[in-house]
Amino acid sequence: MATLVRHVTIDSSDAYELATFWAGVLECSLGDDDHPGDEEALVEAPGVGILFVTVPEKKTRKNRVHLDLQPQERTRDQEVERLLKLGASLVADRRNADGTGWVTLADPEGNEFCVERSAAERSAGAGAVAQAG
C-alpha cells in the first residue's frame, strides 16, 4: 500500500489565527476541536488537511515549500483580489500580457503562496494558442 500525505504542516506564531485565515482562503472549516489559543489547528481542505502548529521561532527567510492555488469558480485576478481583502499581501506579480503567469502572495505571517490561472482560463488560453498556430 502507498504512503499517503495526511497533513501539510505549517509552523506559525499563532496556529488558530493563521488557520482561520487559511480556512477563509480555501473556503473550508477548521477542526471542530480547534479554538483560539490552541497550539495546533487543522484546516480540513479537500484532498489533504493543513495543520498549523505554534512554534516559538519567527519566520526568517523564504519558504522552501509553498502552496500553489488554482481557483475553481473565479478567475485568477478575482481570486487575488479576494485574498488581498482577507489579509494576504502582494509579494510578486508574475502575470503576463498573454494571460499566463501567477501572483505570489504572503499570508499574515509572511508565508508565500501562489495563485495560478483557473482551469477555465488555462483551457481558453490553450484554445487561443491552437487558433494562432
N, CA, C and O of each residue as an XYZ file, in Angstrom:
532
protein
N       0.842     -1.183      0.000
C       0.000      0.000      0.000
C       0.885      1.244      0.000
O       1.931      1.265      0.648
N       0.470      2.266     -0.718
C       1.220      3.522     -0.824
C       1.165      4.297      0.484
O       0.243      4.133      1.283
N       2.146      5.123      0.682
C       2.146      6.048      1.811
C       1.379      7.290      1.406
O       1.573      7.805      0.305
N       0.513      7.777      2.273
C      -0.311      8.946      1.985
C       0.167     10.152      2.777
O       0.685     10.011      3.885
N      -0.006     11.318      2.216
C       0.245     12.559      2.945
C      -1.015     12.841      3.758
O      -2.089     13.056      3.197
N      -0.877     12.839      5.066
C      -2.033     13.076      5.936
C      -2.283     14.556      6.122
O      -3.423     15.011      6.035
N      -1.226     15.315      6.378
C      -1.325     16.760      6.558
C      -0.118     17.422      5.917
O       0.950     16.819      5.816
N      -0.288     18.631      5.495
C       0.823     19.536      5.238
C       0.873     20.390      6.494
O      -0.129     21.001      6.865
N       2.025     20.441      7.155
C       2.127     21.146      8.432
C       2.910     22.442      8.247
O       3.974     22.460      7.628
N       2.369     23.514      8.792
C       2.977     24.834      8.680
C       3.208     25.390     10.077
O       2.277     25.494     10.876
N       4.458     25.748     10.365
C       4.779     26.394     11.637
C       4.203     27.804     11.632
O       4.115     28.444     10.584
N       3.812     28.279     12.806
C       3.195     29.600     12.889
C       3.400     30.196     14.274
O       3.750     29.494     15.224
N       3.177     31.495     14.373
C       3.225     32.171     15.670
C       1.931     31.958     16.440
O       1.940     31.863     17.667
N       0.824     31.884     15.721
C      -0.494     31.673     16.325
C      -1.268     30.715     15.421
O      -1.865     31.127     14.426
N      -1.249     29.449     15.779
C      -1.838     28.411     14.930
C      -3.299     28.680     14.603
O      -3.702     28.583     13.444
N      -4.092     29.017     15.605
C      -5.522     29.223     15.376
C      -5.773     30.414     14.454
O      -6.595     30.330     13.542
N      -5.072     31.520     14.684
C      -5.270     32.714     13.868
C      -4.880     32.469     12.417
O      -5.606     32.859     11.502
N      -3.738     31.827     12.205
C      -3.307     31.564     10.835
C      -4.208     30.526     10.163
O      -4.513     30.645      8.977
N      -4.626     29.531     10.903
C      -5.549     28.533     10.345
C      -6.873     29.180      9.957
O      -7.472     28.807      8.948
N      -7.331     30.134     10.739
C      -8.572     30.837     10.415
C      -8.432     31.588      9.091
O      -9.343     31.565      8.263
N      -7.286     32.258      8.890
C      -7.027     32.921      7.608
C      -7.098     31.907      6.467
O      -7.787     32.139      5.474
N      -6.387     30.782      6.603
C      -6.337     29.780      5.530
C      -7.686     29.096      5.319
O      -8.005     28.709      4.195
N      -8.476     28.940      6.366
C      -9.826     28.394      6.191
C     -10.637     29.329      5.299
O     -11.419     28.869      4.468
N     -10.456     30.639      5.465
C     -11.120     31.606      4.595
C     -10.602     31.532      3.172
O     -11.386     31.599      2.226
N      -9.288     31.394      3.004
C      -8.689     31.283      1.678
C      -9.267     30.082      0.942
O      -9.677     30.192     -0.214
N      -9.297     28.944      1.610
C      -9.717     27.692      0.975
C     -11.213     27.434      1.079
O     -11.720     26.435      0.568
N     -11.920     28.354      1.750
C     -13.360     28.235      1.946
C     -13.709     26.878      2.554
O     -14.610     26.172      2.100
N     -12.946     26.543      3.613
C     -13.113     25.292      4.348
C     -13.344     25.621      5.813
O     -13.408     26.789      6.198
N     -13.465     24.597      6.608
C     -13.665     24.825      8.037
C     -12.458     24.344      8.833
O     -11.639     23.557      8.359
N     -12.382     24.843     10.050
C     -11.390     24.341     10.997
C     -11.937     23.086     11.650
O     -13.139     22.822     11.601
N     -11.054     22.317     12.260
C     -11.491     21.142     13.000
C     -12.438     21.546     14.123
O     -12.286     22.616     14.712
N     -13.404     20.702     14.417
C     -14.397     21.003     15.455
C     -13.779     21.260     16.821
O     -14.356     21.977     17.639
N     -12.609     20.680     17.074
C     -11.992     20.833     18.389
C     -10.922     21.926     18.425
O     -10.146     21.991     19.378
N     -10.868     22.790     17.396
C      -9.895     23.882     17.356
C     -10.506     25.156     17.928
O     -11.633     25.525     17.596
N      -9.731     25.831     18.808
C     -10.211     27.032     19.497
C      -9.070     28.039     19.627
O      -7.902     27.651     19.584
N      -9.390     29.337     19.785
C      -8.341     30.339     19.979
C      -7.402     29.928     21.117
O      -7.836     29.459     22.170
N      -6.101     30.119     20.872
C      -5.096     29.772     21.866
C      -4.566     28.355     21.768
O      -3.578     28.023     22.423
N      -5.206     27.502     20.956
C      -4.724     26.128     20.793
C      -3.339     26.144     20.130
O      -3.039     27.018     19.318
N      -2.520     25.183     20.484
C      -1.169     25.056     19.905
C      -1.204     24.490     18.491
O      -0.241     24.638     17.739
N      -2.301     23.845     18.125
C      -2.479     23.279     16.782
C      -3.880     23.602     16.296
O      -4.818     23.702     17.086
N      -4.011     23.765     14.981
C      -5.330     23.966     14.376
C      -5.292     23.345     12.978
O      -4.312     23.495     12.249
N      -6.351     22.658     12.622
C      -6.416     21.916     11.367
C      -7.449     22.519     10.426
O      -8.613     22.685     10.790
N      -7.010     22.846      9.209
C      -7.927     23.247      8.141
C      -8.252     21.982      7.364
O      -7.365     21.334      6.809
N      -9.517     21.645      7.331
C      -9.957     20.414      6.681
C     -10.266     20.684      5.217
O     -11.424     20.829      4.824
N      -9.199     20.749      4.413
C      -9.321     21.026      2.984
C      -9.533     19.727      2.219
O      -9.066     18.674      2.652
N     -10.240     19.787      1.076
C     -10.392     18.577      0.262
C      -9.019     18.056     -0.170
O      -8.158     18.831     -0.585
N      -8.824     16.765     -0.071
C      -7.584     16.151     -0.512
C      -6.571     15.945      0.592
O      -6.066     14.837      0.768
N      -6.265     16.994      1.338
C      -5.280     16.887      2.414
C      -5.544     18.005      3.425
O      -5.884     19.126      3.047
N      -5.387     17.693      4.692
C      -5.541     18.703      5.716
C      -4.289     19.555      5.830
O      -3.185     19.095      5.543
N      -4.467     20.791      6.248
C      -3.334     21.667      6.510
C      -3.320     21.927      8.012
O      -4.239     22.529      8.568
N      -2.260     21.461      8.647
C      -2.132     21.544     10.095
C      -1.205     22.700     10.446
O      -0.074     22.755      9.964
N      -1.667     23.606     11.268
C      -0.865     24.731     11.734
C      -0.466     24.456     13.173
O      -1.302     24.098     14.003
N       0.817     24.626     13.461
C       1.320     24.411     14.817
C       2.049     25.670     15.279
O       2.768     26.307     14.510
N       1.849     26.010     16.534
C       2.519     27.166     17.109
C       3.935     26.783     17.506
O       4.157     25.791     18.200
N       4.892     27.591     17.050
C       6.303     27.394     17.388
C       6.857     28.722     17.917
O       6.323     29.782     17.589
N       7.911     28.679     18.722
C       8.440     29.926     19.278
C       9.236     30.768     18.281
O       9.337     31.983     18.448
N       9.801     30.142     17.246
C      10.634     30.872     16.295
C       9.765     31.649     15.307
O       8.679     31.208     14.931
N      10.256     32.795     14.903
C       9.607     33.594     13.860
C      10.130     33.157     12.497
O      11.232     32.615     12.399
N       9.354     33.386     11.455
C       9.799     33.121     10.082
C      10.930     34.093      9.764
O      10.813     35.291     10.024
N      12.020     33.584      9.204
C      13.173     34.435      8.940
C      13.610     34.469      7.479
O      14.396     35.339      7.104
N      13.135     33.561      6.655
C      13.545     33.545      5.252
C      12.444     32.967      4.387
O      11.396     32.548      4.879
N      12.701     32.950      3.083
C      11.727     32.446      2.112
C      11.380     30.987      2.398
O      12.226     30.199      2.822
N      10.115     30.651      2.157
C       9.663     29.265      2.313
C      10.446     28.343      1.384
O      10.805     28.736      0.274
N      10.708     27.130      1.832
C      11.289     26.099      0.965
C      10.175     25.336      0.249
O      10.398     24.755     -0.814
N       8.991     25.338      0.828
C       7.814     24.698      0.239
C       6.683     25.720      0.320
O       6.553     26.438      1.311
N       5.874     25.780     -0.723
C       4.722     26.681     -0.667
C       3.543     26.048     -1.391
O       3.701     25.076     -2.129
N       2.371     26.608     -1.173
C       1.160     26.123     -1.826
C       0.921     26.908     -3.109
O       1.115     28.123     -3.142
N       0.501     26.216     -4.164
C       0.038     26.840     -5.403
C      -1.468     26.643     -5.447
O      -1.952     25.511     -5.418
N      -2.200     27.729     -5.517
C      -3.657     27.672     -5.524
C      -4.193     27.878     -6.933
O      -3.690     28.718     -7.680
N      -5.212     27.111     -7.291
C      -5.889     27.278     -8.576
C      -7.371     27.488     -8.278
O      -8.057     26.559     -7.851
N      -7.870     28.712     -8.501
C      -9.288     28.955     -8.228
C     -10.178     28.084     -9.110
O      -9.842     27.778    -10.254
N     -11.310     27.699     -8.552
C     -12.233     26.835     -9.283
C     -13.405     27.604     -9.878
O     -13.848     27.297    -10.985
N     -13.910     28.596     -9.159
C     -15.116     29.300     -9.600
C     -14.867     30.772     -9.903
O     -15.792     31.503    -10.256
N     -13.632     31.200     -9.767
C     -13.264     32.588    -10.030
C     -12.059     32.601    -10.962
O     -11.377     31.589    -11.125
N     -11.806     33.748    -11.566
C     -10.588     33.899    -12.345
C      -9.422     34.094    -11.369
O      -9.626     34.357    -10.184
N      -8.229     33.962    -11.878
C      -7.038     34.215    -11.058
C      -7.094     35.622    -10.471
O      -6.835     35.809     -9.282
N      -7.434     36.619    -11.306
C      -7.441     38.003    -10.847
C      -8.504     38.236     -9.778
O      -8.257     38.950     -8.806
N      -9.680     37.641     -9.949
C     -10.723     37.752     -8.922
C     -10.268     37.107     -7.618
O     -10.534     37.626     -6.534
N      -9.582     35.977     -7.728
C      -9.100     35.280     -6.533
C      -8.039     36.112     -5.809
O      -8.053     36.210     -4.582
N      -7.134     36.702     -6.561
C      -6.107     37.546     -5.942
C      -6.769     38.687     -5.175
O      -6.389     38.961     -4.036
N      -7.735     39.345     -5.768
C      -8.421     40.442     -5.079
C      -9.116     39.962     -3.805
O      -9.073     40.638     -2.777
N      -9.755     38.794     -3.876
C     -10.437     38.235     -2.699
C      -9.435     37.952     -1.579
O      -9.700     38.254     -0.416
N      -8.293     37.377     -1.928
C      -7.294     37.019     -0.926
C      -6.634     38.249     -0.312
O      -6.317     38.250      0.877
N      -6.426     39.286     -1.104
C      -5.893     40.531     -0.554
C      -6.858     41.118      0.476
O      -6.431     41.636      1.508
N      -8.158     41.035      0.195
C      -9.169     41.526      1.144
C      -9.200     40.688      2.423
O      -9.537     41.197      3.492
N      -8.845     39.397      2.315
C      -8.808     38.529      3.507
C      -7.589     38.809      4.389
O      -7.545     38.380      5.542
N      -6.596     39.529      3.846
C      -5.420     39.841      4.635
C      -4.100     39.397      4.053
O      -3.058     39.578      4.684
N      -4.116     38.816      2.856
C      -2.859     38.463      2.183
C      -2.173     39.741      1.722
O      -2.804     40.793      1.616
N      -0.880     39.640      1.449
C      -0.148     40.777      0.894
C       0.550     40.344     -0.390
O       0.922     39.183     -0.556
N       0.718     41.310     -1.296
C       1.349     41.039     -2.589
C       2.861     40.946     -2.413
O       3.482     41.837     -1.833
N       3.448     39.860     -2.920
C       4.900     39.670     -2.901
C       5.471     39.932     -4.293
O       6.430     40.690     -4.436
N       4.887     39.309     -5.318
C       5.377     39.467     -6.686
C       4.243     39.204     -7.667
O       3.472     38.258     -7.505
N       4.150     40.044     -8.675
C       3.130     39.879     -9.711
C       3.821     39.361    -10.965
O       4.555     40.093    -11.630
N       3.583     38.100    -11.279
C       4.223     37.449    -12.430
C       3.207     37.169    -13.541
O       3.395     36.258    -14.347
N       2.119     37.969    -13.578
C       1.138     37.833    -14.655
C       1.719     38.421    -15.937
O       2.400     39.447    -15.918
N       1.438     37.753    -17.044
C       1.918     38.188    -18.349
C       0.766     38.733    -19.180
O      -0.397     38.420    -18.929
N       1.098     39.543    -20.161
C       0.081     40.163    -21.017
C      -0.785     39.127    -21.733
O      -1.950     39.396    -22.027
N      -0.227     37.940    -22.018
C      -0.992     36.899    -22.714
C      -1.879     36.081    -21.780
O      -2.513     35.122    -22.220
N      -1.933     36.446    -20.486
C      -2.798     35.745    -19.539
C      -2.109     34.656    -18.753
O      -2.679     34.152    -17.784
N      -0.900     34.271    -19.134
C      -0.165     33.259    -18.392
C       0.419     33.880    -17.127
O       0.249     35.073    -16.876
N       1.093     33.079    -16.350
C       1.767     33.579    -15.160
C       0.974     33.350    -13.883
O      -0.052     32.670    -13.879
N       1.469     33.929    -12.808
C       0.884     33.738    -11.483
C       1.167     34.962    -10.628
O       1.912     35.860    -11.019
N       0.554     34.973     -9.452
C       0.783     36.027     -8.476
C       1.257     35.368     -7.192
O       0.645     34.413     -6.712
N       2.351     35.882     -6.636
C       2.839     35.391     -5.348
C       2.336     36.328     -4.258
O       2.546     37.540     -4.306
N       1.669     35.736     -3.279
C       1.141     36.463     -2.124
C       1.790     35.912     -0.865
O       2.484     34.896     -0.907
N       1.563     36.581      0.247
C       2.002     36.083      1.547
C       0.824     36.123      2.502
O       0.006     37.042      2.456
N       0.740     35.119      3.370
C      -0.307     35.116      4.393
C       0.077     36.110      5.502
O       1.155     36.701      5.437
N      -0.764     36.305      6.501
C      -0.473     37.298      7.540
C       0.835     37.070      8.308
O       1.332     38.004      8.937
N       1.400     35.873      8.278
C       2.677     35.621      8.948
C       3.852     35.601      7.972
O       4.975     35.283      8.361
N       3.598     35.939      6.706
C       4.672     36.055      5.727
C       4.973     34.810      4.926
O       5.944     34.802      4.170
N       4.186     33.757      5.056
C       4.396     32.537      4.273
C       3.908     32.764      2.851
O       2.748     33.115      2.632
N       4.802     32.560      1.884
C       4.463     32.798      0.491
C       3.589     31.682     -0.076
O       3.693     30.521      0.321
N       2.727     32.067     -1.016
C       1.939     31.106     -1.789
C       1.604     31.756     -3.125
O       1.665     32.978     -3.260
N       1.251     30.937     -4.108
C       0.990     31.447     -5.455
C      -0.450     31.189     -5.870
O      -1.074     30.212     -5.457
N      -0.956     32.093     -6.698
C      -2.285     31.929     -7.290
C      -2.084     31.811     -8.794
O      -1.579     32.725     -9.446
N      -2.489     30.669     -9.325
C      -2.370     30.387    -10.753
C      -3.693     30.673    -11.455
O      -4.682     31.024    -10.812
N      -3.704     30.522    -12.773
C      -4.944     30.663    -13.537
C      -5.898     29.522    -13.209
O      -5.473     28.429    -12.835
N      -7.181     29.787    -13.351
C      -8.181     28.737    -13.179
C      -8.094     27.753    -14.341
O      -7.466     28.041    -15.359
N      -8.722     26.600    -14.185
C      -8.741     25.616    -15.273
C      -9.413     26.200    -16.511
O      -8.972     25.951    -17.633
N     -10.484     26.978    -16.312
C     -11.172     27.595    -17.453
C     -10.250     28.574    -18.173
O     -10.242     28.623    -19.403
N      -9.479     29.349    -17.426
C      -8.538     30.287    -18.057
C      -7.442     29.534    -18.808
O      -7.022     29.958    -19.884
N      -6.985     28.430    -18.248
C      -5.965     27.624    -18.935
C      -6.527     27.068    -20.240
O      -5.857     27.100    -21.273
N      -7.752     26.561    -20.193
C      -8.376     25.997    -21.409
C      -8.575     27.076    -22.458
O      -8.316     26.836    -23.637
N      -9.022     28.242    -22.064
C      -9.215     29.346    -23.001
C      -7.892     29.771    -23.619
O      -7.827     30.082    -24.809
N      -6.837     29.785    -22.812
C      -5.502     30.145    -23.294
C      -4.984     29.125    -24.286
O      -4.378     29.490    -25.293
N      -5.217     27.847    -24.011
C      -4.757     26.785    -24.913
C      -5.493     26.865    -26.234
O      -4.909     26.616    -27.288
N      -6.782     27.212    -26.187
C      -7.551     27.358    -27.415
C      -7.048     28.510    -28.266
O      -7.012     28.415    -29.492
N      -6.658     29.606    -27.611
C      -6.137     30.765    -28.334
C      -4.814     30.424    -29.001
O      -4.557     30.871    -30.119
N      -3.966     29.635    -28.332
C      -2.686     29.228    -28.912
C      -2.923     28.327    -30.112
O      -2.249     28.467    -31.132
N      -3.885     27.390    -30.006
C      -4.170     26.466    -31.099
C      -4.697     27.238    -32.324
O      -4.332     26.918    -33.455
N      -5.543     28.239    -32.107
C      -6.085     29.020    -33.207
C      -5.006     29.853    -33.888
O      -5.029     30.035    -35.105
N      -4.059     30.359    -33.094
C      -2.987     31.191    -33.654
C      -2.005     30.354    -34.462
O      -1.384     30.860    -35.397
N      -1.856     29.070    -34.109
C      -0.878     28.206    -34.767
C      -1.394     27.732    -36.054
O      -0.709     26.989    -36.758
